[in-house]
Amino acid sequence: MIDAGFDIEALADEDIIKRVLSGERDMFEIIMRRYNRRIYRTVRSIVRDDVEAEDVVQDAYVRAYTNLGQFAGLAKFSTWLTRIAVNEALARVRMKKRLVHVQPGEAANGIGMNIYVSKTPDPEQNTLAKELASMLEEAVDSLPEAYRSVFVLRQIEDMSTAETAECLDLSEEAVKVRFFRARAL
């Protein structure tokens, strides 16, 4: 269990990693909470499916945890973790292209895992927010694959050009061009 006697947000990623590697495995939860939104959005921009994105995020965290000792600190930890997630997502997309799509059975009832319950009491605002999020998701999903991940990392996750380039294994110039073109689209 994580000790609540200290400020979790004040811990640097490197300190958390050292503690996890020294046996405090529960500390990895801090990393997961810290980067879950970024990782999910990045992966979602690649796989374009909420359920698939959740699976990929889990796989990415497992891979990061098992390979935590290999983190050399040459880049920011968040960049390293995002790169693992991007690789997992791209591998899943490649694998999916080779498989035949089968419709889910009746047990699924067509209900996805993208049902969110808002804490706001105003139904009108809740509906408006859902419509806006859906429109944004559709607009991002309609971007060509080459631009989509760059747009999500730069615009939504507010990563720098250098971080985005490192995560996607692109040059900074390519990131700038793709981001400009994604915004234009």
Backbone hydrogen bonds, N-H to C=O, Kabsch-Sander energy under -0.5 kcal/mol:
donor,donor_aa,acceptor,acceptor_aa,energy
6,F,3,D,-0.6
8,I,6,F,-0.8
10,A,7,D,-0.7
11,L,7,D,-0.5
11,L,8,I,-1.2
16,I,12,A,-2.1
17,I,13,D,-2.7
18,K,14,E,-2.2
19,R,15,D,-2.1
20,V,16,I,-2.7
21,L,17,I,-2.9
22,S,18,K,-1.5
23,G,20,V,-1.6
24,E,19,R,-2.6
25,R,23,G,-1.9
27,M,24,E,-1.8
28,F,25,R,-1.9
29,E,26,D,-1.6
30,I,27,M,-1.3
31,I,27,M,-0.9
32,M,28,F,-2.2
33,R,29,E,-2.6
34,R,30,I,-2.4
35,Y,31,I,-2.1
36,N,32,M,-1.3
39,I,35,Y,-2.8
40,Y,36,N,-2.8
41,R,37,R,-2.6
42,T,38,R,-2.4
43,V,39,I,-2.7
44,R,40,Y,-3.1
45,S,41,R,-1.9
46,I,42,T,-0.8
46,I,43,V,-1.0
47,V,43,V,-2.8
48,R,44,R,-2.1
53,A,49,D,-2.6
54,E,50,D,-2.0
55,D,51,V,-1.9
56,V,52,E,-2.5
57,V,53,A,-2.6
58,Q,54,E,-2.1
59,D,55,D,-2.4
60,A,56,V,-2.7
61,Y,57,V,-2.4
62,V,58,Q,-2.3
63,R,59,D,-2.6
64,A,60,A,-2.8
65,Y,61,Y,-2.7
66,T,62,V,-2.7
67,N,63,R,-1.6
68,L,65,Y,-1.2
70,Q,67,N,-2.1
71,F,68,L,-1.5
72,A,70,Q,-0.5
80,W,76,K,-2.1
81,L,77,F,-2.9
82,T,78,S,-2.3
83,R,79,T,-2.3
84,I,80,W,-1.8
85,A,81,L,-2.1
86,V,82,T,-2.7
87,N,83,R,-2.5
88,E,84,I,-2.3
89,A,85,A,-2.6
90,L,86,V,-2.8
91,A,87,N,-2.2
92,R,88,E,-2.1
93,V,89,A,-2.3
94,R,90,L,-2.4
95,M,91,A,-2.4
96,K,92,R,-2.5
97,K,93,V,-1.8
98,R,94,R,-0.7
98,R,95,M,-0.9
99,L,95,M,-0.6
99,L,96,K,-0.9
108,A,105,G,-1.2
109,N,106,E,-0.9
111,I,108,A,-2.2
112,G,110,G,-0.6
116,Y,114,N,-0.7
118,S,116,Y,-0.6
126,N,122,D,-2.0
127,T,123,P,-2.6
128,L,124,E,-2.4
129,A,125,Q,-2.6
130,K,126,N,-2.0
131,E,127,T,-2.5
132,L,128,L,-2.6
133,A,129,A,-2.6
134,S,130,K,-2.6
135,M,131,E,-2.5
136,L,132,L,-2.6
137,E,133,A,-2.7
138,E,134,S,-2.6
139,A,135,M,-2.5
140,V,136,L,-2.7
141,D,137,E,-2.8
142,S,138,E,-1.7
143,L,139,A,-0.5
143,L,140,V,-1.2
147,Y,144,P,-1.8
148,R,144,P,-1.9
149,S,145,E,-0.9
151,F,147,Y,-2.6
152,V,148,R,-2.4
153,L,149,S,-2.5
154,R,150,V,-2.6
155,Q,151,F,-2.9
156,I,151,F,-0.9
156,I,152,V,-0.7
157,E,152,V,-2.6
159,M,153,L,-2.8
164,T,160,S,-2.5
165,A,161,T,-2.6
166,E,162,A,-2.3
167,C,163,E,-2.7
168,L,164,T,-2.3
169,D,165,A,-0.7
170,L,165,A,-2.6
175,V,171,S,-2.0
176,K,172,E,-2.4
177,V,173,E,-2.5
178,R,174,A,-2.8
179,F,175,V,-2.7
180,F,176,K,-2.4
181,R,177,V,-2.5
182,A,178,R,-2.5
183,R,179,F,-2.4
184,A,180,F,-1.9
185,L,181,R,-2.1
